[in-house]
Amino acid sequence: MTGRIPVMLPWLGEAEAEAAAEAVRSGWVAQGPRVAAFERAFAERVGAEHAVAVSSCTTALHLALVALGLGPGDEVVVPSLSFIATANAVRYTGAEPVFADVELSTGNLTRATVDAVRSPRTRAVLLVHQGGVPADVDALRAACADWDLALVEDAACAIGSTVGGKPVGHGALLAAWSFHPRKIVTTGEGGMLTTDDADWAARLRRLREHGMNASAAQRHASSTPVLESYLETGYNYRMTDIQAAVGLVQLGKLDAMLERRRELAGRYAELLADVPGLTPVTDPAHGRGNFQSYWVLLAPEFPVGRDELLALLAEAGISARRGIMATHLEPAYAGHPAGPLPVTERIGRDSLILPLFHTMTEAQQDRVVAALRGAAAAGPAAGGTG
């Protein structure tokens, strides 16, 4: 063993360090010209008219739901199979998250799973492109139009994924994005909202900055005094120019990162194709994923359970993670109403995320595969995944 293999490692270098240093040397480190430049570049990349930079994807989701006017008495359909922030953002508004099941092959909501839980109180659907696997947004947009519901896309993991040849985010009513270090493009922390609606974009920019009608950058650029007004209750959800400077460099590297991730994912698929009881994530028929996460699903007959497999990988110096969480089973949602969610619970129990990052070597990947093969050959199931 020649060192621990991380599950994810951002591809950061001197270009990002120099960009951040330039922002510091400029004297303008808060939200300013670099944030505006990052917003323009990001909007162009995902095919949106407007992008609004914020402090995280969670705050992006919150602002999207605030913009829709959601509050107490309203319901929002969300997948339980998602990081807990998806459901939490609904709670922040006072509305109620309603958990829907997902399809086994993609981990995403479908028209049928949403239809099974919507009610007269449903105001919106919060769709997640899980782990970078694009959901069938065309079908869900059509369904939400039929039901007169707003569709918000949680695209936290989906930069570079496509649906029908177009980027995830193209044509979205509102889409939220993440730049957390485990995402492909990172700014350390940070998020983005995209929309094609100019009025919504203007309001979102006010909401991220305490509801002010003039930003600090606008006041600074003016040759005459600007007396700002606070038009509504807002939030402090801003991104800094230091983060945006890093984001601009990262965005310029995106194509290279996507190419490398798909190359590594293809190699995983080839090397694991004959391992019984193990199903790797793949592209759906309607789109192409970015492999932000490379997760595998264990069959009931796999010789060891998911948690035992994680322990075996750890012993081999390999950092893996449990698969996508089932939010309705977390203590924070204990007692929250939930109908049958069999696919969610199956994926939440039997999946794990394998290491995949830009600088991963074939030797490192071979070590991961060898450890999985060793577990698969361990003998008859003893407890298994159930």
Residue, then its C-alpha position, 0 to 999 in steps of 0.5 A: m500500500t503506497g498511501r491512502i486513496p481519498v474518495m475525492l480530491p479537488w484539482l487545485g493548483e498555482a493558478e487558483a492560488e494566484a487568482a486568490a492572491e490577486a483578489v487579496r492584493s486588489g483590496w476588494v475581497a468582498q462581493g465585487p467585480r470578480v463575483a460578477a465575472f464568475e456569474r457571467a461565465f457560469a450562466e454562459r456555461v450552463g445555458a442560463e440568462h442569469a446567475v446569482a452567486v451566493s454563499s452555498c447551495t443550501t442558501a441558493l435553495h432557500l432563496a429559490l423557495v423564498a422567491l416562489g413565496l413558499g411558507p407555512g401551509d405549503e408542501v414541497v415534494v422532495p426526494s428523501l434520497s438526497f443530502i439533508a440540505t434539500a429538505n432543510a431548505v424547505r423547512y427554512t421557509g416554514a413549508e413542509p417537505v414531502f418525501a417522494d421515492v426515486e427510480l432505482s437506475t438513476g436515484n432521481l424523482t420521476r413523474a410517477t413518484v412525484d404524482a404518488v405524493r402530491s396533494p392540494r397543498t403542493r406548491a412546488v417540486l424540488l428535483v435533485h440531479q443526484g450525484g451528477v446523474p441528470a434527471d429526466v427534466d423534460a418529463l418533469r417540467a411537462a408534469c409540473a406544467d400539467w399540475d401547475l407546480a413550480l419546478v426547482e432543480d437542485a443541481a448541486c452535483a450536476i455541473g457539466s451533466t447534460v439532458g438531450g444534449k443541453p447542459v443541466g440548468h438550460g431552461a430551468l425555472l430556478a436551479a441551485w448549484s454547489f461549489h463545495p470541495r467535493k464538487i467538480v468545480t469548487t470555491g471552497e464553499g459557495g453556491m449559485l442560482t441560475t434563472d432565465d427571468a431577469d426580474w427574479a435574478a434582480r430580486l435574488r441579488r437583493l435577497r442575498e444582500h439584506g434586501m438592499n436595492a444597491s449593492a456595495a459594489q454599485r455604491h463604490a462605483s458611483s461618483t455620487p453618494v448612493l443612499e440605499s434602501y432595504l426593500e424587504t427582509g433579506y439575508n447575508y448570503r454573499m460570495t466573496d471575490i476571493q472565492a469567485a477568483v478561484g471559481l473562474v479558474q476552476l470553470g476554465k478547467l471544467d472540460a478537462m475535469l469532465e473528460r478525465r472523470r468520464e475516462l476513469a468512470g469508463r475504466y471502472a465500468e470495464l474492470l468491475a463488469d464481471v464482479p457479481g452482485l455489484t451494479p455501477v452507476t451509468d448514464p441514463a438514456h435521456g442524458r449524460g452524467n459528469f460522474q461527480s460521484y461514482w457509486v455502486l449498488l450491492a445486490p442482496e447476494f453480495p457476500v458482505g454488507r455495505d457497512e462491512l465493505l466500507a470497513l474492508l476498504a478502509e483497512a486497505g487504505i481506501s476512503a469510500r463513503r456510504g451512498i446517498m443518504a435517506t433523509h427520512l431516516e435521519p434523527a432530524y426527521a424522526g416522526h416526519p410523515a413519510g409513505p413507503l419509500p422502498v427504492t430510497e431505502r434500498i439505495g440508502r442501505d446498499s450503495l457506496i461511493l468509490p474514489l474518483f478524482h482528477t489526479m487519480t492514477e490507474a494504480q490507485q484505481d486498480r487497488v480499489v478494484a482489487a479490494l472490491r474483487g476480494a470482498a466479492a470473493a469472500g464467500p457466502a453472504a453472512g448477514g449481507t445487505g438484506 
